Amino acid sequence: MILYTGKNSLLSHACRVVIGEKEVECEIAEVSRSRPQPRLSEINPYAETPTLADREIVVYDTRVTAEYIDERFPHPPLMPVDPMNRAKVRRFIYWLCREYLEPLEPAESDRVAVDAAMRRRIRDHLSAMAPLFKEQPYLVGMDYTLADCFLAPLLWRTELFKVKLPPPAAPLVKYAEAVFARPGFQASLTEKEREMR
Protein backbone atom coordinates (compact mmCIF):
# COMPACT_ATOMS: atom_id res chain seq x y z
CA MET A 1 0.00 0.00 0.00
CA ILE A 2 1.36 3.41 -1.01
CA LEU A 3 -0.02 6.82 -0.03
CA TYR A 4 1.13 9.65 -2.27
CA THR A 5 1.08 12.80 -0.16
CA GLY A 6 1.74 16.44 -0.88
CA LYS A 7 4.33 18.61 0.83
CA ASN A 8 2.80 20.74 3.60
CA SER A 9 -0.61 19.36 2.58
CA LEU A 10 -3.35 19.42 5.21
CA LEU A 11 -5.45 16.99 3.16
CA SER A 12 -2.60 14.49 2.89
CA HIS A 13 -1.85 14.92 6.58
CA ALA A 14 -5.44 13.98 7.46
CA CYS A 15 -5.04 10.67 5.61
CA ARG A 16 -1.71 10.03 7.32
CA VAL A 17 -3.41 10.57 10.69
CA VAL A 18 -5.96 7.88 9.75
CA ILE A 19 -3.14 5.51 8.77
CA GLY A 20 -1.35 6.30 12.04
CA GLU A 21 -4.46 5.57 14.08
CA LYS A 22 -4.88 2.24 12.30
CA GLU A 23 -1.19 1.34 12.81
CA VAL A 24 -0.99 -0.12 9.31
CA GLU A 25 2.10 -0.62 7.18
CA CYS A 26 2.01 1.95 4.42
CA GLU A 27 4.71 3.45 2.22
CA ILE A 28 4.48 7.25 2.21
CA ALA A 29 5.61 8.84 -1.07
CA GLU A 30 5.99 12.62 -0.83
CA VAL A 31 5.13 14.38 -4.08
CA SER A 32 5.84 17.93 -5.20
CA ARG A 33 2.93 19.73 -6.89
CA SER A 34 5.28 21.34 -9.38
CA ARG A 35 6.87 17.98 -10.30
CA PRO A 36 4.47 15.09 -9.63
CA GLN A 37 5.88 11.59 -9.86
CA PRO A 38 5.20 9.90 -13.21
CA ARG A 39 3.63 6.95 -11.37
CA LEU A 40 1.07 9.26 -9.75
CA SER A 41 0.06 10.64 -13.15
CA GLU A 42 -0.40 7.08 -14.40
CA ILE A 43 -2.72 5.96 -11.60
CA ASN A 44 -4.66 9.18 -10.90
CA PRO A 45 -6.01 11.17 -13.88
CA TYR A 46 -5.78 14.36 -11.77
CA ALA A 47 -2.25 13.61 -10.47
CA GLU A 48 -3.29 15.04 -7.11
CA THR A 49 -2.63 14.11 -3.53
CA PRO A 50 -3.56 12.33 -1.43
CA THR A 51 -3.80 9.22 -3.61
CA LEU A 52 -3.79 5.72 -2.17
CA ALA A 53 -2.71 2.67 -4.19
CA ASP A 54 -3.74 -0.55 -2.49
CA ARG A 55 -3.43 -3.80 -4.45
CA GLU A 56 -5.66 -3.43 -7.52
CA ILE A 57 -7.45 -0.28 -6.38
CA VAL A 58 -6.46 3.37 -6.50
CA VAL A 59 -8.40 5.81 -4.31
CA TYR A 60 -8.29 9.59 -4.40
CA ASP A 61 -10.27 12.47 -2.90
CA THR A 62 -9.29 12.89 0.73
CA ARG A 63 -12.69 12.02 2.19
CA VAL A 64 -13.07 8.88 0.08
CA THR A 65 -9.51 7.83 0.89
CA ALA A 66 -9.96 8.31 4.64
CA GLU A 67 -13.19 6.29 4.69
CA TYR A 68 -11.62 3.57 2.53
CA ILE A 69 -8.73 3.19 4.99
CA ASP A 70 -11.18 3.08 7.90
CA GLU A 71 -13.27 0.35 6.26
CA ARG A 72 -10.28 -1.60 4.92
CA PHE A 73 -8.70 -1.74 8.39
CA PRO A 74 -11.71 -1.87 10.73
CA HIS A 75 -9.82 -1.68 14.04
CA PRO A 76 -10.04 0.74 15.70
CA PRO A 77 -13.21 2.03 14.02
CA LEU A 78 -13.13 5.75 13.24
CA MET A 79 -16.76 6.06 12.17
CA PRO A 80 -19.68 5.76 14.60
CA VAL A 81 -22.03 2.81 14.19
CA ASP A 82 -25.24 4.86 14.13
CA PRO A 83 -26.31 6.81 11.01
CA MET A 84 -26.91 10.11 12.85
CA ASN A 85 -23.39 10.34 14.27
CA ARG A 86 -21.86 9.10 10.99
CA ALA A 87 -23.67 11.99 9.28
CA LYS A 88 -22.29 14.40 11.90
CA VAL A 89 -18.75 13.15 11.25
CA ARG A 90 -19.18 13.54 7.49
CA ARG A 91 -20.71 17.00 7.92
CA PHE A 92 -17.75 18.16 10.06
CA ILE A 93 -15.28 16.74 7.55
CA TYR A 94 -17.08 18.42 4.64
CA TRP A 95 -17.06 21.76 6.50
CA LEU A 96 -13.38 21.48 7.45
CA CYS A 97 -12.37 20.57 3.89
CA ARG A 98 -14.47 23.27 2.26
CA GLU A 99 -13.62 26.10 4.68
CA TYR A 100 -9.98 25.37 5.51
CA LEU A 101 -8.18 22.28 4.30
CA GLU A 102 -8.84 22.81 0.59
CA PRO A 103 -8.33 26.62 0.55
CA LEU A 104 -5.11 26.20 2.57
CA GLU A 105 -3.58 23.57 0.29
CA PRO A 106 -0.12 24.71 -0.85
CA ALA A 107 0.28 26.56 -4.10
CA GLU A 108 2.67 25.43 -6.83
CA SER A 109 5.65 26.44 -4.71
CA ASP A 110 4.50 24.09 -1.91
CA ARG A 111 3.97 27.12 0.32
CA VAL A 112 0.74 27.98 2.05
CA ALA A 113 -0.53 31.55 1.86
CA VAL A 114 -2.64 32.63 4.85
CA ASP A 115 -3.88 36.20 4.74
CA ALA A 116 -5.20 38.23 7.70
CA ALA A 117 -8.84 37.52 6.81
CA MET A 118 -8.24 33.75 6.79
CA ARG A 119 -6.34 33.97 10.09
CA ARG A 120 -9.29 35.80 11.68
CA ARG A 121 -11.74 33.27 10.26
CA ILE A 122 -9.74 30.33 11.63
CA ARG A 123 -9.42 32.02 15.03
CA ASP A 124 -13.12 32.90 15.23
CA HIS A 125 -14.41 29.50 14.10
CA LEU A 126 -12.04 27.54 16.33
CA SER A 127 -12.88 29.78 19.29
CA ALA A 128 -16.60 29.23 18.65
CA MET A 129 -16.00 25.45 18.76
CA ALA A 130 -14.14 25.59 22.10
CA PRO A 131 -17.19 25.24 24.42
CA LEU A 132 -17.99 21.92 22.74
CA PHE A 133 -14.90 20.40 24.36
CA LYS A 134 -16.11 21.27 27.86
CA GLU A 135 -18.89 18.72 27.36
CA GLN A 136 -17.14 15.98 25.38
CA PRO A 137 -13.58 14.82 24.71
CA TYR A 138 -13.83 14.68 20.91
CA LEU A 139 -15.43 16.56 18.06
CA VAL A 140 -18.45 14.28 17.69
CA GLY A 141 -18.85 12.96 21.23
CA MET A 142 -17.06 10.45 23.39
CA ASP A 143 -15.11 8.62 20.66
CA TYR A 144 -12.23 9.70 18.45
CA THR A 145 -13.44 9.70 14.83
CA LEU A 146 -12.40 10.63 11.31
CA ALA A 147 -13.60 14.17 12.08
CA ASP A 148 -10.81 14.49 14.66
CA CYS A 149 -8.32 13.16 12.09
CA PHE A 150 -9.30 16.05 9.79
CA LEU A 151 -9.31 18.76 12.47
CA ALA A 152 -5.90 17.82 13.92
CA PRO A 153 -3.78 18.95 10.90
CA LEU A 154 -5.40 22.41 11.01
CA LEU A 155 -4.85 22.74 14.76
CA TRP A 156 -1.23 21.59 14.36
CA ARG A 157 -0.61 24.50 11.98
CA THR A 158 -2.18 27.33 14.00
CA GLU A 159 1.24 28.62 15.10
CA LEU A 160 2.62 28.31 11.56
CA PHE A 161 -0.39 30.28 10.26
CA LYS A 162 0.07 32.87 13.06
CA VAL A 163 -3.41 32.21 14.46
CA LYS A 164 -3.58 33.34 18.07
CA LEU A 165 -6.38 31.67 20.00
CA PRO A 166 -7.90 33.79 22.79
CA PRO A 167 -8.12 32.59 26.43
CA PRO A 168 -11.76 31.40 26.07
CA ALA A 169 -10.48 28.82 23.54
CA ALA A 170 -8.67 26.97 26.37
CA PRO A 171 -10.89 23.82 26.09
CA LEU A 172 -9.96 23.56 22.39
CA VAL A 173 -6.26 23.98 23.21
CA LYS A 174 -6.53 21.20 25.81
CA TYR A 175 -8.29 18.98 23.23
CA ALA A 176 -5.55 19.74 20.67
CA GLU A 177 -2.80 18.78 23.12
CA ALA A 178 -4.54 15.47 23.84
CA VAL A 179 -4.95 14.73 20.12
CA PHE A 180 -1.32 15.66 19.36
CA ALA A 181 -0.14 13.25 22.07
CA ARG A 182 -1.89 10.28 20.46
CA PRO A 183 0.58 7.76 18.97
CA GLY A 184 -1.37 7.77 15.69
CA PHE A 185 -0.97 11.52 15.32
CA GLN A 186 2.72 11.40 16.21
CA ALA A 187 3.24 8.66 13.61
CA SER A 188 1.55 10.84 10.97
CA LEU A 189 4.03 13.71 11.18
CA THR A 190 6.64 14.29 8.51
CA GLU A 191 9.98 15.84 9.41
CA LYS A 192 8.79 19.23 8.10
CA GLU A 193 5.57 19.01 10.10
CA ARG A 194 7.48 18.28 13.30
CA GLU A 195 9.35 21.56 12.74
CA MET A 196 6.08 23.53 12.59
CA ARG A 197 5.70 23.61 16.39
C-alpha contacts under 8 A as a table, 3 or more apart, distances in Angstrom:
res1	aa1	res2	aa2	distance
1	M	25	E	7.51
1	M	26	C	5.23
1	M	27	E	6.25
1	M	52	L	7.20
1	M	53	A	5.66
1	M	54	D	4.52
1	M	55	R	6.78
2	I	26	C	5.66
2	I	27	E	4.66
2	I	28	I	5.90
2	I	29	A	6.89
2	I	52	L	5.76
2	I	53	A	5.22
2	I	54	D	6.63
3	L	26	C	6.90
3	L	27	E	6.23
3	L	28	I	5.04
3	L	29	A	6.08
3	L	50	P	6.70
3	L	51	T	5.73
3	L	52	L	4.47
3	L	53	A	6.46
4	Y	12	S	8.00
4	Y	28	I	6.08
4	Y	29	A	4.71
4	Y	30	E	5.87
4	Y	31	V	6.45
4	Y	40	L	7.49
4	Y	49	T	5.96
4	Y	50	P	5.46
4	Y	51	T	5.13
4	Y	52	L	6.30
5	T	9	S	7.31
5	T	12	S	5.07
5	T	13	H	7.65
5	T	28	I	6.92
5	T	29	A	6.09
5	T	30	E	4.96
5	T	31	V	5.86
5	T	49	T	5.18
5	T	50	P	4.83
5	T	51	T	6.96
6	G	9	S	5.10
6	G	12	S	6.08
6	G	30	E	5.71
6	G	31	V	5.10
6	G	32	S	6.13
6	G	33	R	6.95
6	G	49	T	5.62
6	G	50	P	6.73
7	K	30	E	6.43
7	K	31	V	6.53
7	K	32	S	6.25
7	K	33	R	7.92
7	K	106	P	7.74
7	K	110	D	6.14
8	N	105	E	7.73
8	N	106	P	6.64
8	N	110	D	6.67
8	N	111	R	7.27
8	N	112	V	7.69
8	N	192	K	7.64
8	N	193	E	7.27
9	S	12	S	5.27
9	S	13	H	6.11
9	S	105	E	5.64
9	S	106	P	6.37
10	L	13	H	4.94
10	L	14	A	6.24
10	L	101	L	5.69
10	L	102	E	7.94
10	L	104	L	7.49
10	L	105	E	6.44
10	L	153	P	5.72
10	L	154	L	6.84
11	L	14	A	5.24
11	L	15	C	6.79
11	L	49	T	7.81
11	L	50	P	6.81
11	L	62	T	6.12
11	L	97	C	7.83
11	L	101	L	6.06
11	L	102	E	7.21
11	L	105	E	7.42
11	L	150	F	7.73
12	S	15	C	5.28
12	S	16	R	6.34
12	S	49	T	6.43
12	S	50	P	4.93
12	S	62	T	7.21
13	H	16	R	4.94
13	H	17	V	6.18
13	H	153	P	6.21
13	H	188	S	6.89
13	H	189	L	7.56
14	A	17	V	5.12
14	A	18	V	6.54
14	A	62	T	7.83
14	A	66	A	7.78
14	A	149	C	5.51
14	A	150	F	4.96
14	A	151	L	7.92
14	A	152	A	7.53
14	A	153	P	6.26
15	C	18	V	5.08
15	C	19	I	6.35
15	C	50	P	7.38
15	C	62	T	6.84
15	C	65	T	7.09
15	C	66	A	5.54
15	C	149	C	7.68
16	R	19	I	4.96
16	R	20	G	6.03
16	R	188	S	4.96
16	R	189	L	7.83
17	V	20	G	4.93
17	V	21	E	6.13
17	V	149	C	5.73
17	V	184	G	6.09
17	V	185	F	5.33
17	V	187	A	7.51
17	V	188	S	4.98
18	V	21	E	5.13
18	V	22	K	6.28
18	V	66	A	6.51
18	V	69	I	7.23
18	V	70	D	7.33
18	V	146	L	7.18
18	V	149	C	6.24
18	V	184	G	7.51
19	I	22	K	5.12
19	I	23	E	6.12
19	I	24	V	6.05
19	I	26	C	7.62
19	I	69	I	7.13
19	I	184	G	7.50
19	I	188	S	7.44
20	G	23	E	5.02
20	G	24	V	6.98
20	G	183	P	7.34
20	G	184	G	3.94
20	G	185	F	6.18
20	G	186	Q	7.75
20	G	187	A	5.39
20	G	188	S	5.50
21	E	76	P	7.56
21	E	183	P	7.36
21	E	184	G	4.13
21	E	185	F	7.01
22	K	70	D	7.73
22	K	73	F	6.76
22	K	75	H	6.54
22	K	76	P	6.36
22	K	184	G	7.38
23	E	184	G	7.05
24	V	73	F	7.94
31	V	35	R	7.40
31	V	36	P	5.64
31	V	37	Q	6.46
31	V	49	T	7.78
32	S	35	R	5.21
32	S	36	P	5.44
32	S	37	Q	7.87
32	S	110	D	7.11
33	R	36	P	5.60
33	R	48	E	7.79
33	R	107	A	7.84
33	R	108	E	5.71
33	R	109	S	7.56
33	R	110	D	6.80
34	S	108	E	5.48
34	S	109	S	6.93
36	P	40	L	6.75
36	P	41	S	7.18
36	P	47	A	6.92
37	Q	40	L	5.35
37	Q	41	S	6.76
38	P	41	S	5.19
38	P	42	E	6.38
39	R	42	E	5.04
39	R	43	I	6.43
40	L	43	I	5.35
40	L	44	N	5.84
40	L	47	A	5.52
40	L	48	E	7.71
40	L	51	T	7.83
41	S	44	N	5.43
41	S	45	P	6.14
41	S	46	Y	7.07
41	S	47	A	4.62
42	E	45	P	6.97
42	E	47	A	7.85
43	I	47	A	7.75
43	I	58	V	6.84
44	N	47	A	5.07
44	N	48	E	7.11
44	N	51	T	7.34
44	N	58	V	7.51
44	N	60	Y	7.46
48	E	51	T	6.81
48	E	60	Y	7.88
49	T	60	Y	7.30
49	T	61	D	7.84
50	P	60	Y	6.23
50	P	61	D	6.87
50	P	62	T	6.16
50	P	65	T	7.81
51	T	58	V	7.05
51	T	59	V	5.78
51	T	60	Y	4.58
51	T	61	D	7.27
51	T	62	T	7.91
51	T	65	T	7.40
52	L	58	V	5.61
52	L	59	V	5.09
52	L	60	Y	6.34
52	L	65	T	6.82
53	A	56	E	7.55
53	A	57	I	6.00
53	A	58	V	4.46
53	A	59	V	6.50
54	D	57	I	5.39
54	D	58	V	6.23
59	V	64	V	7.11
59	V	65	T	5.69
59	V	68	Y	7.89
60	Y	64	V	6.59
60	Y	65	T	5.70
61	D	64	V	5.45
61	D	65	T	6.04
62	T	65	T	5.07
62	T	66	A	6.06
63	R	66	A	5.22
63	R	67	E	6.27
63	R	93	I	7.60
64	V	67	E	5.29
64	V	68	Y	6.03
65	T	68	Y	5.03
65	T	69	I	6.24
66	A	69	I	5.27
66	A	70	D	6.28
66	A	146	L	7.47
67	E	70	D	4.97
67	E	71	E	6.14
67	E	146	L	7.96
68	Y	71	E	5.19
68	Y	72	R	5.85
69	I	72	R	5.04
69	I	73	F	5.99
70	D	73	F	5.44
70	D	74	P	5.73
70	D	75	H	7.89
70	D	77	P	6.53
70	D	78	L	6.28
70	D	79	M	7.64
71	E	74	P	5.23
71	E	77	P	7.93
73	F	76	P	7.84
74	P	77	P	5.32
77	P	80	P	7.49
77	P	145	T	7.71
78	L	144	Y	6.60
78	L	145	T	4.27
78	L	146	L	5.30
79	M	86	R	6.06
79	M	89	V	7.42
79	M	145	T	5.60
79	M	146	L	6.38
80	P	83	P	7.60
80	P	85	N	5.90
80	P	86	R	5.38
80	P	145	T	7.38
81	V	85	N	7.65
81	V	86	R	7.06
82	D	85	N	5.78
82	D	86	R	6.26
83	P	86	R	5.00
83	P	87	A	6.06
84	M	87	A	5.17
84	M	88	K	6.38
85	N	88	K	4.83
85	N	89	V	6.21
85	N	140	V	7.19
86	R	89	V	5.11
86	R	90	R	6.25
87	A	90	R	5.08
87	A	91	R	5.98
88	K	91	R	5.01
88	K	92	F	6.17
88	K	140	V	6.95
89	V	92	F	5.25
89	V	93	I	6.22
89	V	140	V	6.55
89	V	145	T	7.27
89	V	146	L	6.83
89	V	147	A	5.31
90	R	93	I	5.05
90	R	94	Y	6.03
90	R	147	A	7.26
91	R	94	Y	5.09
91	R	95	W	6.16
92	F	95	W	5.11
92	F	96	L	6.08
92	F	147	A	6.10
93	I	96	L	5.11
93	I	97	C	6.04
93	I	146	L	7.73
93	I	147	A	5.48
93	I	150	F	6.42
93	I	151	L	7.99
94	Y	97	C	5.23
94	Y	98	R	6.01
95	W	98	R	5.20
95	W	99	E	5.83
96	L	99	E	5.39
96	L	100	Y	5.52
96	L	101	L	6.13
96	L	150	F	7.18
96	L	151	L	7.01
97	C	100	Y	5.60
97	C	101	L	4.55
97	C	102	E	5.33
98	R	101	L	6.69
98	R	102	E	5.89
98	R	103	P	7.20
99	E	102	E	7.10
99	E	103	P	6.74
100	Y	103	P	5.37
100	Y	104	L	5.75
100	Y	122	I	7.88
100	Y	154	L	7.75
101	L	104	L	5.27
101	L	105	E	6.23
101	L	154	L	7.27
102	E	105	E	5.32
104	L	112	V	6.14
104	L	113	A	7.08
104	L	114	V	7.26
105	E	112	V	6.42
106	P	109	S	7.16
106	P	110	D	4.78
106	P	111	R	4.89
106	P	112	V	4.46
106	P	113	A	7.37
107	A	110	D	5.36
107	A	111	R	5.79
107	A	112	V	6.33
107	A	113	A	7.82
108	E	111	R	7.46
114	V	118	M	6.04
114	V	119	R	6.56
114	V	161	F	6.32
115	D	118	M	5.40
115	D	119	R	6.29
116	A	119	R	5.01
116	A	120	R	6.21
117	A	120	R	5.19
117	A	121	R	6.19
118	M	121	R	4.95
118	M	122	I	6.11
119	R	122	I	5.21
119	R	123	R	6.14
119	R	161	F	7.00
119	R	162	K	7.15
119	R	163	V	5.54
120	R	123	R	5.05
120	R	124	D	5.97
120	R	163	V	7.43
121	R	124	D	5.18
121	R	125	H	6.01
122	I	125	H	5.35
122	I	126	L	5.93
122	I	163	V	7.18
123	R	126	L	5.35
123	R	127	S	5.93
123	R	163	V	6.04
123	R	164	K	6.71
123	R	165	L	5.83
124	D	127	S	5.12
124	D	128	A	6.10
125	H	128	A	5.05
125	H	129	M	6.37
126	L	129	M	5.10
126	L	130	A	6.45
126	L	165	L	7.91
126	L	169	A	7.49
126	L	172	L	7.55
127	S	130	A	5.20
127	S	165	L	6.81
127	S	166	P	7.29
127	S	168	P	7.06
127	S	169	A	4.98
127	S	172	L	7.54
128	A	131	P	7.04
128	A	169	A	7.85
129	M	132	L	5.68
129	M	133	F	7.62
129	M	172	L	7.30
130	A	133	F	5.71
130	A	134	K	7.47
130	A	168	P	7.43
130	A	169	A	5.09
130	A	170	A	7.08
130	A	171	P	5.44
130	A	172	L	4.65
131	P	134	K	5.37
131	P	135	E	7.36
131	P	169	A	7.66
131	P	171	P	6.67
131	P	172	L	7.70
132	L	135	E	5.70
132	L	136	Q	6.56
132	L	139	L	7.56
133	F	136	Q	5.06
133	F	137	P	5.74
133	F	138	Y	6.76
133	F	139	L	7.40
133	F	171	P	5.55
133	F	172	L	6.19
133	F	175	Y	6.85
134	K	137	P	7.61
134	K	171	P	6.08
136	Q	139	L	7.54
136	Q	140	V	7.98
136	Q	141	G	5.41
136	Q	142	M	5.87
137	P	141	G	6.59
137	P	142	M	5.74
137	P	143	D	7.56
137	P	175	Y	6.89
138	Y	141	G	5.32
138	Y	142	M	5.88
138	Y	143	D	6.20
138	Y	144	Y	5.78
138	Y	145	T	7.87
138	Y	148	D	6.94
138	Y	175	Y	7.39
139	L	144	Y	7.58
139	L	145	T	7.84
139	L	147	A	6.69
139	L	148	D	6.10
140	V	143	D	7.21
140	V	144	Y	7.76
140	V	145	T	7.37
140	V	147	A	7.42
141	G	144	Y	7.88
144	Y	147	A	7.90
144	Y	148	D	6.27
145	T	148	D	5.47
145	T	149	C	6.76
146	L	149	C	4.86
146	L	150	F	6.42
147	A	150	F	5.22
147	A	151	L	6.29
148	D	151	L	5.03
148	D	152	A	5.97
149	C	152	A	5.56
149	C	153	P	7.45
150	F	153	P	6.34
150	F	154	L	7.56
151	L	154	L	5.54
151	L	155	L	6.40
152	A	155	L	5.10
152	A	156	W	6.02
152	A	176	A	7.03
152	A	179	V	6.99
152	A	180	F	7.44
153	P	156	W	5.05
153	P	157	R	6.48
154	L	157	R	5.31
154	L	158	T	6.60
155	L	158	T	5.37
155	L	176	A	6.66
156	W	159	E	7.49
156	W	176	A	7.87
156	W	180	F	7.76
156	W	196	M	7.76
156	W	197	R	7.50
157	R	160	L	5.01
157	R	161	F	6.03
157	R	196	M	6.79
157	R	197	R	7.75
158	T	161	F	5.09
158	T	162	K	6.05
158	T	163	V	5.05
158	T	164	K	7.39
159	E	162	K	4.85
159	E	163	V	5.91
159	E	164	K	7.38
159	E	196	M	7.46
159	E	197	R	6.83
160	L	163	V	7.74
160	L	196	M	5.99
160	L	197	R	7.41
165	L	169	A	6.12
166	P	169	A	5.65
166	P	170	A	7.74
167	P	170	A	5.65
168	P	171	P	7.63
169	A	172	L	5.41
169	A	173	V	6.43
170	A	173	V	4.97
170	A	174	K	6.18
171	P	174	K	5.10
171	P	175	Y	6.19
172	L	175	Y	4.95
172	L	176	A	6.08
173	V	176	A	4.99
173	V	177	E	6.25
174	K	177	E	5.20
174	K	178	A	6.38
175	Y	178	A	5.18
175	Y	179	V	6.24
176	A	179	V	5.08
176	A	180	F	6.02
177	E	180	F	5.10
177	E	181	A	6.22
178	A	181	A	5.23
178	A	182	R	6.73
179	V	182	R	5.41
179	V	185	F	7.01
180	F	185	F	5.80
180	F	186	Q	6.66
181	A	185	F	7.02
181	A	186	Q	6.78
182	R	185	F	5.36
182	R	186	Q	6.37
183	P	186	Q	5.04
183	P	187	A	6.05
184	G	187	A	5.13
184	G	188	S	6.35
185	F	188	S	5.08
185	F	189	L	6.86
186	Q	189	L	5.69
189	L	192	K	7.91
189	L	193	E	5.62
189	L	194	R	6.11
190	T	193	E	5.10
190	T	194	R	6.29
191	E	194	R	5.22
191	E	195	E	6.65
192	K	195	E	5.22
192	K	196	M	6.78
193	E	196	M	5.19
193	E	197	R	7.80
194	R	197	R	6.41
